[in-house]
Structure formats: C-alpha cells, structure tokens
Amino acid sequence: MLRNKDIQNLSELKSTFVDMHKKSDFIFNFIDILKLGKLHGVFSNVKQKGIPALTLIRLLLAFPFIDQKSVFGFTQSYWQQFGCFGKDAYYRLKNNERINWRNFLFGVVKIVINTLEKRENETDNQSVGPKALIFDDTVMHKTGKAIEGISKIWDHAIQKSVLGFQLLVLGYYDGTMFIPIDFSIHRAKGANKKKIFGLRPKDYKKQFRKSREKGTAGFKRKKELDITKIKSAVKMIKSAKKRGIEAAYVLTDSWFTCKELVQTTIENGMNYIGMFSKIKTNFVYQNKCLSYKQIRNRNRKKVKRNRRFKLYYIQTVVEWNGQKVVLLFTRKGKKGKWKCIISSDISLSVSEILEIYSIRWTIEVFFKECKQSLNLGKSQSNDFDAQIADTTIVMVQYLFLAIQNRIDKYETLGKLFKGTKENLLELRLHQRLIALLIAIIEIIEDLFDSADDEEVIKKIINNEELMSRIIRLVNSDYDEIKLVA
C-alpha cells in the first residue's frame, strides 16, 4: 500500500497562509526566510522615485497569500495601508527593461539551495534522490491581441491553436523537491504566410511596441521570443552550470531529445535521459545505421519483464554521434504501445533509468500548481517586460511555498532532515503519485489497447477534479476509498 504521510497540496498550503497570517507584520516578514535583502545588488541601478525596488517586490510576492490578484485590486484593498504606494510605482517596476529578472531568480534559487545544503551538512543527512535538471514547456493562454510579442500557439492538451506564449522552464530537482531556476518565453511564426505569427495583419499592427536600449536585460529577453526552444535550453544548461548548479542528469520528454541537447549535457558533465520518438534518426547498431524502430524489431525476441514496474522491455546499447547510449524500449502489457527512452549513462539498470526518468513528472506538478494557485500566465500586461517580471514573481512565490512546505512538517529547521531510516526510505510525492497513476493506466490499457500512458498521466495531473479524487484516494483508508470512487 502506498504511504502518504507527507503529501501536501500547495494550493491547500496557500489557503492555510491566507487564514493564518492576516496580520499587519506578516506582509513584511513572511519573505524573511529567503533573505531577499542579499539581492539588492540586482536592483542597484533601478530606482522608483525613491522607493526601494525590493520593497515593491516583497509586496508583489505577498499577493497570493493575502488574496490579491492584481496591483489595482491591492491598491484598493485593506492591505494598501502597509504599502502606501500608488499603482504606477508597481507598473514602472515591472515595465523596467533594465531589471535583470533572470539574475534575481537565480539569486533566490542559490539562497534556497544553500539554506537546504547547510541544513543537510549540519544534520549529516543527504538528499534521498538523484539531482537532476528538468526541461518542459507549457502554454500561457492570453486574451489580448495587443500584448507585445503575442502569437498563436498550438496547444497539444486541447488540440487547437490558441492566443498566447510558449513558456520553457528549466527546473532543478535537489533530491527531494522541484526548484524552478530559469525560463524563456517564445512565440510561433505559424505556417500561414498571410498571417504574421498566426495573427491577421491588422491585429499584428495593433500590438504594443517598445524601443529598448541594446544590451539591457529587457532587450535580450525580447530577442529570446524568436529563438528555438532547443537553443534556449542549451543556453540554460550552460548558464546553470556556470552559476554552480550541480546535477547528475538532464531529463526531458521526446520533443527536446536531439543531438544538440544531448551533446551539451555530456559536455557539461551530466548524463541525459529522455523519451525518444524521431523516426528518421539513425544509430549505429551491429555496424549498421538503423532507426530506433529497426533496432527494436531486430531484438523483438529478446523481450524481458520488469516486475517492479510491471512492464515489458528491450534494452540495447548503440552508438549515436560517436557516443554510446542505451535505448530502452518499454510497453505496458503485451498489446501496449512501445515507448523508447534514451540514456547516455550506460551503467544504469532498467529500474534505475525508469526511476530517474519518473522525476520528470515533478515539473508537470509544478505547472499545475503554479497555474492553479499562483496565476501563472494570467498577466495581461501589454509590455513584454511585465510578462517576464510576473512570471519570475510566480516562480519565487512557488519557491517560498515549496521550502515553507518542507519546513512546516517539522517543528524547527534543525529537524528538517532528521529522522529514522524508515522516514528516509518513505516514498516521495512524485514516486507515490506516479506509482498510483501507473497502476491506474495499467487498468485502462487492459481495457483500451490504444491508451497512451504519457498523455493520460499528463491529463490527470492537469485535471483538478481527477487530481483531487486521486489525492483523496492516496490519503484514505479502505472505507473512505469506496466513497471517493
């Protein structure tokens, strides 16, 4: 039976904050754990008519915890007495092209990581799982065609084109929790040449435009709109490595798996594990250039069974671009669809590859929680600099919730990593949740041969009603399960 003592939903935690901390001093003190004062250097060249930038940012970070959804709503609320600044002060801050929001986010991330590592060293306990960098993207839906840089984006979740941005996120899994460390925002050119970025010419002309000084942070961010997500991911890996983020693996889904990203991962001292689905790509196998499907067919009589994950698999070692890699073919049931995972770490067992790859689902939970609880992607500002600012603020809010979630389970920070051997072996959130989802998918696949486990799991994570029922199942005893079901 799955163990579930430490499952917490971040949206529930947010509600707890709102109920417990409606005090005049909370709005100023709740961010102290992140020690944001150390980051004043990021804003040293930015002045808001005498108002310190960090003061405004602290207030912006507090919004979801005091039931505020917008700057205007805040300035009209009870909480305005603790800020005493007009709405223009906040807008000027968010629209400022000179603020390096990427440096600000990295600064907060380093404070979080250093705080947790310090506690680990003090208690002589290390994180349970492997450390990994995780890439994935999500669609940020928008409603205003006048938003700077907006375009039509294909949303795979609903299988239709929508107005918005594509948000690419790089996360860091420290062995226990997911930490967002970098992101870029992208638009799509579209296949219809008569429509500019998928928009009618008259709508494109109405878009907000702003001249930015070359070399500023805002100028560089605006240029990222039109670079490929692969190129952006490569830059993020190099930047994370340069800033001292140490990980053993880079994890992605099939969209990102390509020669450039795998090579960059290896060059930066990490191993790559990701889904693979590119039909035309050839590997060297038995001195022949073959596609991954051809390799699988040649080994169809070597199918084995993994009891732990309850799946059939074929494992081969091939050469790709001069590098030895593992191709792991898996399927659920004898009639399930074959999936292919590529791993540059050829020393791993089948179970180890699957366990490490399951960590990738933590980024899906991150997207779901940020959209549900922290209004990720809901900013309707026309200024692209404000879109970057609002996205950064959401990620720092998530960091606060995530670290507070870990701390709140213990009486003090000193007890954060203390515990018995049983506590350390307790399955973490992603492991328990994914284990339960896989069990559900196995049942579905027995009924429907065409079920795609990756797609079904993603849809469940992003469906509020289903997720709520599943979490209740995980936390329920037998009698309650019958009521939930």
C-alpha positions in Angstrom: 0.0 0.0 0.0 1.3 3.5 -0.9 2.5 5.5 2.1 1.2 9.1 2.2 2.1 10.9 5.4 3.9 13.8 3.8 1.6 14.5 0.8 0.6 18.2 0.7 -1.1 20.2 -2.0 0.4 23.6 -2.5 -3.0 25.1 -3.1 -4.1 23.9 0.3 -0.9 25.3 1.9 -1.8 28.7 0.2 -5.2 28.6 1.8 -3.6 28.0 5.2 -1.4 31.0 4.8 -4.3 33.2 3.9 -6.2 32.1 7.0 -3.3 32.2 9.5 -1.3 35.2 8.5 -3.6 38.1 8.1 -1.5 40.3 10.4 0.0 43.7 9.7 3.5 42.4 10.2 3.1 39.3 8.0 3.1 41.3 4.8 6.7 42.5 5.6 8.1 39.4 7.4 6.9 36.4 5.5 9.7 36.6 2.9 12.5 36.8 5.5 13.2 33.0 5.1 14.5 33.8 1.6 16.7 36.7 2.8 15.9 38.8 -0.3 17.9 41.7 1.1 21.0 40.0 -0.1 19.8 40.6 -3.7 19.7 44.3 -3.5 22.6 44.5 -6.0 20.3 43.2 -8.8 18.4 46.5 -8.4 21.2 48.8 -7.5 20.7 50.8 -10.8 16.9 50.8 -10.5 15.2 53.5 -8.5 11.4 54.0 -8.3 11.3 57.7 -7.4 13.0 57.0 -4.0 11.1 53.7 -3.4 13.5 50.7 -3.0 12.7 48.1 -5.6 12.9 45.2 -3.1 10.2 46.8 -1.0 7.8 46.7 -4.0 8.9 43.2 -4.9 8.2 42.0 -1.4 4.6 43.4 -1.7 4.1 41.8 -5.1 5.3 38.4 -3.8 2.7 38.6 -1.0 -0.3 39.0 -3.3 -1.5 35.3 -3.5 -1.1 34.9 0.3 -3.4 37.9 1.1 -6.0 37.1 -1.6 -4.9 39.8 -4.0 -4.9 39.1 -7.8 -3.8 42.4 -9.2 -1.9 45.6 -8.5 -5.1 47.7 -8.9 -7.0 45.4 -6.5 -4.3 45.6 -4.0 -4.2 49.5 -4.1 -7.9 49.5 -3.4 -7.8 47.0 -0.6 -7.2 47.0 3.2 -3.6 45.9 2.6 -2.7 49.2 0.8 -2.1 50.8 4.2 1.0 48.7 4.5 2.4 49.7 1.1 1.3 53.3 0.7 2.5 53.4 -2.9 0.3 54.2 -6.0 -0.3 51.6 -8.7 2.1 53.4 -11.0 5.1 52.5 -8.8 4.5 48.8 -9.3 3.9 49.2 -13.1 7.1 51.2 -13.5 9.0 48.4 -11.7 7.5 45.6 -13.8 7.9 47.5 -17.1 11.6 48.4 -16.4 13.8 46.9 -19.1 16.9 47.4 -17.0 15.9 44.9 -14.3 17.6 41.6 -14.7 14.9 39.3 -13.6 16.9 36.2 -14.5 19.7 37.2 -12.1 17.0 37.8 -9.4 15.5 34.3 -9.8 19.0 32.7 -9.8 19.8 34.7 -6.7 16.7 33.4 -4.9 17.5 29.9 -6.1 21.0 30.0 -4.7 19.7 31.2 -1.3 17.2 28.3 -1.2 19.8 25.7 -2.2 22.5 27.0 0.1 20.0 27.1 3.0 18.9 23.5 2.4 22.5 22.2 1.9 23.6 23.9 5.1 20.9 22.1 7.0 21.9 18.8 5.3 25.5 19.3 6.4 24.5 20.2 10.0 22.4 17.1 10.4 24.7 14.9 8.4 21.9 13.8 6.1 21.9 14.0 2.3 19.0 14.3 -0.1 17.3 11.0 -0.9 17.1 11.1 -4.7 19.5 11.9 -7.6 19.9 15.6 -8.6 18.6 16.5 -12.0 17.8 19.3 -14.4 14.4 19.1 -15.9 13.1 20.8 -19.1 9.5 21.1 -20.2 7.2 23.7 -21.7 3.6 24.8 -21.3 1.2 27.2 -23.0 0.4 30.5 -21.3 -3.1 31.5 -22.7 -3.7 35.2 -23.2 -6.8 37.2 -24.3 -5.3 40.4 -25.5 -4.1 40.6 -29.1 -2.3 43.9 -28.3 0.1 42.2 -25.9 3.7 42.7 -27.1 5.1 39.6 -28.9 1.9 37.6 -28.7 1.2 34.9 -31.3 -1.0 31.9 -32.0 0.4 28.8 -30.3 -0.6 25.1 -30.8 -1.8 23.7 -27.5 -1.4 19.9 -27.6 -3.5 19.5 -24.4 -6.7 20.7 -26.2 -5.5 20.1 -29.8 -6.2 23.6 -31.1 -4.4 26.9 -31.8 -4.7 29.5 -29.0 -3.5 33.0 -28.4 -0.6 33.1 -26.0 3.1 32.3 -25.4 5.1 29.1 -25.0 6.9 29.1 -21.6 10.0 26.9 -21.5 11.1 26.2 -17.9 14.3 24.7 -16.5 13.8 23.1 -13.1 16.3 21.6 -10.6 15.4 18.5 -8.6 17.6 18.6 -5.5 16.8 15.0 -4.5 13.7 16.0 -2.6 11.8 18.9 -4.2 11.5 20.7 -7.6 13.0 24.2 -7.9 12.4 26.4 -10.9 15.7 28.0 -11.8 15.3 29.6 -15.3 12.8 30.2 -18.1 12.3 31.7 -21.5 9.2 32.8 -23.3 8.6 32.0 -27.0 6.2 32.7 -29.8 5.4 30.7 -33.0 5.8 32.0 -36.6 2.9 29.9 -37.9 2.6 28.1 -41.3 0.2 30.6 -42.9 2.3 33.3 -44.6 -0.7 35.6 -44.8 -0.9 35.7 -41.1 2.0 37.2 -39.1 2.7 34.9 -36.1 -0.8 33.5 -36.7 -2.4 36.9 -36.5 -4.3 38.9 -39.1 -2.1 41.9 -40.3 -4.4 44.5 -38.7 -4.2 42.7 -35.3 -0.5 42.4 -35.6 -0.2 46.2 -36.3 -2.1 46.9 -33.1 0.4 45.1 -30.9 2.2 47.1 -28.2 5.7 48.1 -29.2 8.5 49.4 -27.2 12.0 50.6 -28.0 14.6 49.0 -25.7 18.2 50.1 -25.3 20.5 47.5 -26.8 22.3 45.3 -24.2 19.7 45.7 -21.5 18.1 42.7 -19.8 14.8 43.5 -21.4 16.3 43.8 -24.9 17.9 40.3 -24.5 14.7 38.8 -23.2 12.7 40.2 -26.1 15.2 38.6 -28.6 14.5 35.2 -26.9 11.0 35.3 -28.3 12.2 34.2 -31.7 15.0 31.7 -30.9 14.2 28.0 -30.8 13.4 26.3 -27.6 16.3 23.9 -28.1 18.8 26.8 -28.5 17.3 28.4 -25.4 17.6 25.1 -23.5 21.3 24.8 -24.4 21.9 28.3 -23.1 20.1 27.5 -19.9 22.2 24.3 -19.2 25.5 26.3 -19.7 24.2 29.1 -17.5 23.1 26.8 -14.7 26.5 25.1 -14.8 28.3 28.4 -14.8 26.2 29.5 -11.7 27.2 26.4 -9.7 24.0 24.3 -10.1 25.3 20.7 -9.8 23.2 17.9 -11.2 23.8 14.3 -12.4 21.1 14.2 -15.1 19.2 16.2 -17.6 15.6 14.9 -18.1 13.2 15.8 -20.9 10.3 14.4 -22.9 10.6 13.3 -26.5 10.2 16.8 -28.0 13.5 18.0 -26.6 15.6 14.9 -27.3 18.1 15.8 -30.0 21.8 15.7 -30.8 22.5 19.2 -29.7 20.9 18.9 -26.2 22.4 15.5 -25.5 25.8 16.7 -26.5 25.6 19.9 -24.4 24.5 17.8 -21.4 27.5 15.4 -21.7 29.9 18.3 -22.3 28.8 19.9 -19.1 29.5 16.7 -17.0 26.0 15.3 -16.8 24.0 12.4 -18.3 20.9 12.7 -20.4 17.7 10.6 -20.0 14.8 11.4 -22.2 12.0 10.0 -24.3 12.9 9.4 -28.0 10.5 9.4 -31.0 12.4 10.8 -34.0 11.8 8.2 -36.8 14.4 9.4 -39.2 17.3 9.5 -36.8 19.8 6.7 -37.2 22.0 4.9 -34.7 25.0 2.6 -35.2 24.0 -0.9 -34.2 25.9 -4.0 -35.1 27.9 -1.9 -37.6 24.8 -0.7 -39.4 22.9 2.6 -39.4 19.4 1.8 -38.2 16.4 3.7 -36.9 15.3 3.0 -33.3 12.3 1.1 -34.7 14.5 -1.1 -36.8 16.7 -1.8 -33.8 13.7 -2.7 -31.7 12.4 -5.1 -34.4 15.8 -6.8 -34.6 15.5 -7.5 -30.8 11.8 -8.4 -30.7 12.7 -11.9 -29.5 14.7 -10.5 -26.5 11.8 -9.0 -24.7 12.1 -9.3 -20.9 9.7 -8.5 -18.0 10.4 -5.9 -15.2 8.5 -6.9 -12.2 9.0 -3.8 -10.2 7.4 -1.5 -12.9 5.2 -4.2 -14.3 6.3 -3.7 -17.9 8.0 -5.5 -20.8 11.3 -4.1 -22.1 14.1 -4.4 -24.6 17.5 -2.9 -23.6 20.2 -2.3 -26.2 23.5 -0.3 -26.3 24.0 1.7 -29.6 26.3 4.5 -30.8 24.9 7.9 -31.6 27.2 10.7 -32.8 30.2 8.9 -31.5 28.7 8.4 -28.0 27.5 5.1 -26.6 23.9 5.3 -25.3 21.2 3.0 -24.1 18.0 2.6 -26.0 15.3 1.2 -23.6 12.1 0.1 -25.2 9.2 -0.4 -22.8 5.5 -1.1 -23.0 2.6 -1.9 -20.6 1.1 -5.3 -21.4 1.6 -7.4 -24.4 -0.5 -5.2 -26.6 0.7 -1.8 -25.3 2.5 0.8 -27.4 6.3 0.7 -27.4 8.0 3.7 -25.8 11.7 4.5 -26.3 13.9 6.1 -23.6 17.5 7.1 -24.4 20.1 7.3 -21.7 23.7 8.4 -22.0 24.5 6.6 -18.7 25.0 3.0 -19.9 25.8 1.8 -16.3 22.2 2.2 -15.1 19.8 -0.8 -14.8 16.4 -0.7 -16.3 14.7 0.1 -13.0 17.2 2.9 -12.3 16.5 4.5 -15.7 12.8 4.4 -15.1 13.0 5.6 -11.6 15.2 8.6 -12.5 13.0 9.4 -15.5 9.9 9.5 -13.3 11.4 12.6 -11.6 10.5 14.5 -14.8 6.9 14.5 -13.7 7.6 16.9 -10.9 7.7 19.7 -13.5 4.2 18.8 -14.6 3.0 19.1 -11.0 4.9 22.5 -10.8 3.0 23.8 -13.9 -0.3 22.6 -12.5 0.2 24.2 -9.0 1.5 27.5 -10.4 -1.4 27.9 -12.8 -4.0 26.8 -10.2 -2.6 28.6 -7.1 -0.3 31.4 -8.3 -1.9 32.6 -11.5 1.0 31.6 -13.8 0.4 33.0 -17.3 -2.5 35.2 -16.2 -0.7 38.5 -16.6 -2.5 40.6 -19.3 0.1 43.4 -19.4 0.8 44.6 -22.9 4.5 45.3 -22.0 6.7 42.2 -22.5 9.0 43.3 -19.7 6.0 42.9 -17.3 5.3 39.4 -18.7 8.9 38.5 -17.7 8.5 40.2 -14.3 5.2 38.5 -13.5 6.5 35.0 -14.5 9.6 35.5 -12.3 7.5 36.6 -9.3 5.3 33.5 -9.7 8.4 31.3 -9.6 9.7 33.0 -6.5 6.3 32.6 -4.8 6.4 28.9 -5.7 9.9 28.6 -4.1 8.7 30.2 -0.9 5.7 27.8 -0.8 7.9 24.8 -1.6 10.5 25.5 1.1 7.9 26.5 3.6 6.1 23.3 2.9 9.2 21.3 3.8 9.8 23.3 6.9 6.2 23.3 8.2 6.3 19.5 8.6 8.9 19.9 11.3 9.0 22.0 14.5 12.2 23.7 13.5 14.6 23.9 10.6 17.1 21.9 12.6 14.7 18.9 12.4 14.1 19.2 8.7 16.5 16.4 7.7 16.4 14.4 10.9 14.5 11.1 11.0 14.7 7.4 11.3 15.7 5.1 8.5 12.1 4.4 7.9 11.4 8.2 7.3 14.3 8.4 4.8 13.0 5.4 2.8 9.5 6.8 2.7 8.5 7.3 -0.9 8.4 11.0 -2.0 5.5 12.7 -3.7 6.4 12.1 -7.3 7.2 8.4 -6.6 3.9 7.7 -4.8 1.8 9.8 -7.2 3.3 8.3 -10.3 3.2 4.8 -8.9 -0.6 5.2 -8.3 -1.1 6.8 -11.8 0.8 3.9 -13.5 -1.4 1.4 -11.7 -4.4 3.2 -13.0 -3.0 3.4 -16.5 -2.4 -0.4 -16.5 -6.1 -1.0 -15.8 -7.0 1.5 -18.6 -4.6 -0.2 -21.0 -6.2 -3.6 -20.3 -9.5 -2.1 -21.5 -8.3 0.2 -24.3 -5.2 -1.0 -26.3 -4.6 2.5 -27.7 -4.2 4.2 -24.4 -1.1 6.4 -24.2 0.3 6.4 -20.7 2.3 9.7 -21.0 -0.7 11.6 -22.3 -3.1 10.1 -19.8 -0.8 10.9 -16.8 -0.4 14.5 -18.0 -4.2 14.9 -18.4 -4.8 13.6 -14.9 -2.2 15.9 -13.4 -3.9 18.9 -15.0 -7.5 17.9 -14.2 -8.4 19.4 -10.9 -11.3 17.1 -10.2 -9.4 13.9 -11.0 -6.3 15.0 -9.1 -8.4 15.9 -6.1 -10.0 12.4 -6.1 -6.7 10.7 -6.6 -5.0 12.6 -3.7 -8.0 11.7 -1.5 -7.6 8.0 -2.5 -3.9 8.2 -1.5 -4.8 9.7 1.9 -7.9 7.4 2.5 -8.5 4.2 4.3 -10.5 1.4 2.7 -13.9 2.7 3.8 -13.2 6.2 2.5 -11.9 4.9 -0.8 -15.3 3.4 -1.6 -16.9 6.9 -1.0 -14.3 8.7 -3.2 -14.6 6.2 -6.0 
